[in-house]
Amino acid sequence: MGRGLISDDVISQIRDRVDIAEIVGHHVSLSRTGQNLKGLCPFHQEKSPSFTVSPSRQIFHCFGCGAGGNVFTFLTRMTGASFPEVVRDLGRKVGIEIQESAAPGPQAAQLGRIEQVNQAAAAWFHANLLKEKTGEPARRYLLERGIHDSTTVRFQIGVAPDEWEGLGKALAAQGFTANDLAAAGLAVARDAAGDGQRKGATGFYDRFRGRVMFPITDLRKRIVGFGGRTLGDGTPKYLNSPDTALFKKGLTLFALDQAREAITRTKTVIVVEGYFDAIALHQAGITQTVATLGTALTPEHIQVLRRFASNVVLLFDPDAAGVRAALRGLDLFVNSGLGVKVVTLPAGEDPDTFVRKEGPGAFAQLEARAPSLLDYALEHRLQEAGAGSLEMRIRGIDDILRILQKSEHPIEREERIRVVAERLGISQARLIERYPALLAQQKPRPSEQAEPPAMPQAFKGSLEERDLVWCLLHGKLSSADARRLRPDTFSVPACRVLVEMALSNLERNGRIELRALLDQAMDDEQCGALATELSLREEHFDDVAAHIKGCLERLDLKRAESVLRELIAQLKAAEREGRWTDAQTLNVQVNELRKRKAGVPTAGPVSLVKE
């Protein structure tokens, strides 16, 4: 039986039709290394790629954090969706529609309802934009901003009329309740806002009114929230959906679903602050662009970006707020494994106006000349330190040295110290003397130091167990070898379970059916990670057949020694308790087993007698 009342047969059909390399490639920037693909793990922070995908085996494994599995495992971890949701999404991609066979749980039902409300709201907002009278102010505004009709359709841009209950009434006619809209962040309770009850008014009013509307879509192409830009002089100028069960601003980037392919291809992502900035760059063909949602970049955003890109370009407005936004990224990006540059636009320009005036070629030139985030931060502090009082210069120098601490390469750090000394007219030796003192100040106390992330434990158990399971998973065992496998000779539980699964997946010729074994192992929490690790681990044996024979013999010997110890313990217990008949039988078995270990022929097989 499958999971979530989806049959195993349907799950297998979907798994056979999808390519894990393609699916993972939408979330992680991969490069080919031999038969496999490698990239930075999306499940933990690392600098060197240890995340491996095998197209031939349709599995993945991270040798850094131990995560592993098949395409379903990957997507459940990546998106947070349940197993049935992932299966249904993949099924739709490959043309296998799965009928709902049971009512979803409360949480899944709530998420599904919010998604439906958002979809209906986006359709209503976009339809309003196309109406002659209702959409005219918004269409005129979009035309002034240089947004083409095709771009409006691509980003599903719409308009919320300046009405208190326009959306509420429209969606009520489609069967949605006011509570549905409130759960999606589209409606606000009047009493919650301190708004008095108007005669004949309902208990809720529309959150978005008199605004150009931008649907916010996640990587699964679900509309999870909205952003709205006022058409008048109202405040705030930009308003976003609040966090809901489906939408988290600190985890979401606008236009990432549309930018993902270009980011993966160019290995570069451009980060801007506004909806119009992102849309204008996409319209100009710079499609590797995403935007934050009215919040500063978060560690979660960085983790998302690392899945697809190795280079980040920060493109913020050249005013004081834009400078602060760029500098805030310094601590976030340090040791992230990402190369970060800062593009500075001419005074008075923002990404939207610049690309419309100058075109994508001019932007490419700015990007090529852009300094690294570290150098950008240094230049900003140098300008401040050079123009201030003595006290400000001293404080500025300390800030500069703290920034230099973030430079990992000692030669780069030394060169930057030399440049700083020349710019400020200070002895380089004095700067170097100050450097250790700042390091000591910055070093956290023992109680403040974060514990290192837990790394996977080393393989516990005998090497012959590991090597035998490796040979098993790589199809190296002959039918005769498979017949000699005994699960009870394996001391590691995960190895024992894998061997039991292997013996249940024997073909008629006695060989192990590896695809069926891997599929079964992926569904088992106890041995799934071990199966992916050993399947993707590279090992080299001079004589594989001889090595397998030796491993099997050592396991048999260890089992015989274990049986002998157990027999001797039972023999001593029988003698203490005066059970002389049992003692005589056990004594014969002990002697026969000792002769067998010594290579002397015995009367027959030894069986462990239970009391």
Secondary structure as UniProt FT lines:
FT   HELIX           3..5
FT   HELIX           8..17
FT   HELIX           20..25
FT   TURN            26..27
FT   STRAND          31..33
FT   TURN            34..35
FT   STRAND          36..39
FT   TURN            42..43
FT   STRAND          51..54
FT   TURN            55..58
FT   STRAND          59..62
FT   TURN            63..65
FT   STRAND          68..69
FT   HELIX           71..79
FT   HELIX           83..93
FT   TURN            94..95
FT   HELIX           106..130
FT   TURN            132..135
FT   HELIX           136..144
FT   TURN            145..146
FT   HELIX           149..154
FT   TURN            155..156
FT   STRAND          158..160
FT   HELIX           166..172
FT   TURN            173..175
FT   HELIX           178..183
FT   TURN            184..185
FT   STRAND          187..189
FT   HELIX           191..193
FT   TURN            199..200
FT   STRAND          204..206
FT   STRAND          211..217
FT   TURN            219..220
FT   STRAND          223..230
FT   STRAND          238..240
FT   HELIX           249..251
FT   HELIX           256..266
FT   STRAND          268..272
FT   HELIX           275..283
FT   TURN            284..285
FT   STRAND          289..291
FT   HELIX           299..308
FT   STRAND          311..315
FT   HELIX           320..333
FT   TURN            334..335
FT   STRAND          339..343
FT   TURN            347..348
FT   HELIX           351..358
FT   HELIX           360..369
FT   HELIX           373..387
FT   HELIX           390..405
FT   HELIX           410..424
FT   HELIX           428..442
FT   HELIX           446..448
FT   HELIX           463..473
FT   TURN            474..475
FT   HELIX           479..484
FT   HELIX           487..489
FT   HELIX           493..504
FT   TURN            508..509
FT   HELIX           514..522
FT   TURN            525..527
FT   HELIX           528..536
FT   HELIX           544..576
FT   TURN            577..578
FT   HELIX           580..598
//
